[in-house]
Amino acid sequence: MKGLVIKNTGSWYTVKTDDDKTIESKIKGNFRLKGIRSTNPVAVGDRVDIIENQEGTAFITAIDDRRNYIIRKSQNLSKQSHIIAANVDQAFLIVTVNYPHTSTTFIDRFLASAEAYRVPVVLVFNKNDVYSDEELRYQEMMCTLYTQIGYKCVTVSAATGDGIEKLRPMLNGKITLLSGNSGVGKSTLINLIIPDANLRTSEISDAHNTGMHTTTFSEMLPLEGGGYVIDTPGIKGFGTFDIEPEEVCSYFKEIFEFSKGCKFSNCTHTHEPGCAVLKALEDHYISESRYQSYLSMLHDKDECKYREAY
């Protein structure tokens, strides 16, 4: 039977078959995906082949080719990766300028990884209702920065429901991954969009201004208008994986555009004469925060870097 992996709890996978049955499944044998050393060979969003057994559960025997995926370094200290979700139409990165603070480095690493695997991203700025005037000005500045680069930005308050109606038409009929730091309000947002989801939410830790993990596994939640929202556990750092230094530039839209004017084709945009990127940075056509994110990925050889809360 063919089916779609709609939930991953680590050891078991819930598969929705093409004839609309739901079957708890395990991986048959010890197969790994070609070319990817992954902690989870099967991910939410995968199309799979399964063989049902007498107990009413099933074995996953094959995975269809993926059209895209979002990947990050796994939480352990190995060089392995963790695939957050596969075959998505878009990703919504939930951002908060405070309570907790989402750094531009985290945003830029997520955007670069999504660019690498051809996943469109919408930045959803949450918690409008709790910010000071200064924080609202900073949020507006962030929206302006990313809109100018070419990313759609939406401001909402999951707590009050303000702005949620802007999101609904963007979700209909699509498979959308929701991601972000712990505590940014993903579960509250999903409960508004899908009232019967009843996801657990938790308070922000006052001591550290960080979120507590409430989602412990990835799951596809069906939308009334068709499509799915993929709920994922909150992540602290976003370490990039399998991106070569010479490729990094092409995943920063504006840096890539200016790089076409560089004197040398192998320019790293760090020190070379005739570098159009450094000139654009000097002339404020490229933001300092984006350039610093580019440098951090360019020199990201420290295996522990990705574990930090960027």
N, C-alpha and C positions, 0 to 999 in steps of 0.2 A: 504493500500500500504506500501511496505518496501522502505527505502531510507537511504541515508548517509547525515549526517549533515555537510555541507561544509562551513557554515558561522554562526557566533554568534555575534549579535550586542547588546546583553544584554536582550532585550525584544522579539526580533524576531530571528528565526532560519531559514536559507535557507537550504532546504532539496533537494538533487538530488535523484530522485526516480530511481528504478531499470529499468524503461522504459525510462530513460533519460529526464524526465521533471524536472523543477526547481520550487519549491513551497515554498512560504514564510509561515512559520508555527509558532504556539504558543503552549505552554504547556497546555494540557487540565487538569483542576483541579489543585490541589496543591500537586502533588506527589513528594516524595523525594526518593533518592536511599537508599536502605537498608544499614544501617551501616555507611553511610557517610553523615555528616552534611555539605552540600556543598552550596555555594552561587549560583552555577549554576548546577542544576540537570542534564541538558543536555549540552554536550560539543562537540566541533568540533571533528569529527572522529567517533562519535557515530553512530551505526546502529539503526534506529528507525522504529516504526510503525506509520503511519499517516492516518487520515481520512479527506478527502477533503470536504470542505463545499461549499455552493452555491456562495459565494463571490470569489471563486478561490484561497482562502488561505486554510490552513489545521490546524488540531490539532494533536500534538504529543501525542499518547496514551500509548506508551510503549518503553522501551529502551532495546536492546539486551545486554546480559552479555558482559562485556569488557574483552579483553585479557590483557590489561595493560592501564596505564594512567600516566601522569605527574601531580603531585598535589603540591600545596603550600598553605600556610596560606593566607586567604583573606586579602585585604587591610584594612578592618575595624578591630576594636579591639575585635571582638568576637573570639571564638575558632573555627570558621568555616573555611572550606578549600575552595580553588578555583581550579577546575580541568582545567589545561591549554589545554590539548588535550587528546584524548583517541584513543586506537587501532593503535599505531604508530609502525613502524618497527625500527626506530632509531631517535635519536635527534642529531642535530648539535648545539653545544653551541658556539656561536660567542664570541671570547675573544679579547680584545685589551689591550696591556701592558701600553698604554697611550692614551689619547684623546678619551674616558675617560679610566681610569685605571680599569681593572677588577681584583679584589682581589682574592687571592687563596682561601680565606674563601668562597666567593661566588661560585667559581668553584667547590670546594669540597662539598658544600651543594647540589648543583645541581646534581653532580655525585652520591652522596649518595642516593638522592631521586630517581634518575633514576635506580640505582642498586636495591633499595627496590621494585620497580615496574617492574623490568626486561626489562628496555629499554636501548639498547646499545647506547653509546654516542661517537661522534667524536668531538674533540676540533678543531675549525677552528680559527686560529690566523690571524686577519685581520689588515690592515693598515701598511703593510710592507714598503710602500713607504714614510711614514712620520717620521720614527723613526731615532733617532741618533744611532751611533755605540754602545753606552752603552745600549740603549733600545733594540737593535737587539740582543746583547749578553744576556740580561735578557730573551728575548723571546726564544732564543735557549736553555737557561737553563730550562725554563718552559717546553718546548717541550720534552727535555731529561727526566725531572722528570716524566711527565705523560706517556710518551712512555714506560719507564721502569716499571711503574705500570701496564701497559697493555691497555692504551687508545691510539687510533690512533690520531695523530696530523697532521694538514695540515696548511701550512702558505700561505696566499693569500693577494692580494690587490684588494679590490672591486673597488677602484678608477681607477686603471690602467688596471685591468683585469688579472694581473699576478697571476698564480696559479689556476684560475677558472676551467681550463680544467681538473684538478685533481679531482674536485668535481663532475663533470657531470656524469661519470660512476658510482659513489657511490650513486647517487640519482635515477637513472633509475629503474622504476618498483617498487619503494619503497615509503612508506608514511613517510616523514621526517619532524619532528618538528624543526623549527629554533627558538632558544631562545637566550637570552643574555641581558645585561644591555642596557638601552636606549643610543643610540648614537654610538653603536659598528659597525653599518653599515649593519644591516640585510636587510633593504629595498633596499639599493644600490646593495647588493649581489643578492637579488631576481630579481631585474631588469636586472641584467646581465644574470642570469640563465634562466629567463622567460622574454624576451624582451617586450612582450605585456602586462606585469603585470602593468607597469606604476605606481608603488607605489611612494607615496610622500616621499621625504627625507628632512632632515633639518640639519643645521649647529650645531656644538657643542657649548655650552655656554662657552665663554672664561672665564667668571668670576668664574665659578665653575667646569670647565672641566667635565661637565656632558652632557648627551644627552637630547634632547627634544623628548617627545613622538610624533611620527608621525603615528604609527599604533594604532588605538583605539579599534579594535576588532580582534578576531581570524578568520582566513579564510584559506580554503584549495585551493591551486592554482594548476591546473593540469599541468603536465609536458609532453612535446612532446613525450618522450620515454616511457610514461606510469608512473603511480605513481603520487604523490602529494607532494608539499611543503606546510607546515602549517606555515603561518606567524602569529606571536603573538605580542602583545604589549610588549615593553621593560619593564624589571623589575629591581628594585633597589636592594632590599634584597630578599633572598630566604629562608624564614622560613620553616623548616621541619614540617611535620604534621603526627601524628599517628605513630611515631617511638618510641618504648620503649627504655629506656637507655641501657638495656642489648642487644638490637638488633643493636645498632649503629655500633659496631665493625665489624659486618658482611658486612656492606655496604662500608667499606674501604678495598679494595682488599688486599693490602700488610699487613695491620694491622691484618686482619683476618687470613692470612697465618701464621704470627708469633705467633698469639694467641694460635695456636694449641699446642705450646710448653710450655704454662704457667703451673705453678705448680697447681693452683686452677682453677676449671672449671668455677667458677663465678667471675673470675678476672676482674676488671674494667680497668686494665692497667694504674692505676694512682699512686699506692703506694705499691702494694702487693709484698711480697718477692717471688722470683722465677718467676717474670713476664718476659716472653720472649719478649714482646713488648717493655718494658722499656730498656731491654738489646739491642734490635735491634736499638732503638732510639739512645742510647748511642754510638753504633758502626756505626751510620750513614747509616743503612740499611733502616730506615724510616726517611723521611724528617721532620724537625721541623715544617714546615708550615702545612703539612698534619696532624701531631699529634695535633697541636693547633686547627685545624679545627675539629678534632675528639673530643677534650675536649669541644669546644664551643657547639657542638651538644649534647654532653653528659650532659652538665649542662644548656641546653637551656630551662629553665623554666620561664624565663622572657618574658611575653607576648609582650613586646615592642621591644625586640631585633631584630625581623625579619623586623621591619620597617626601620631600619637603612640601609644606603648604604654601604654594606660590601665591 
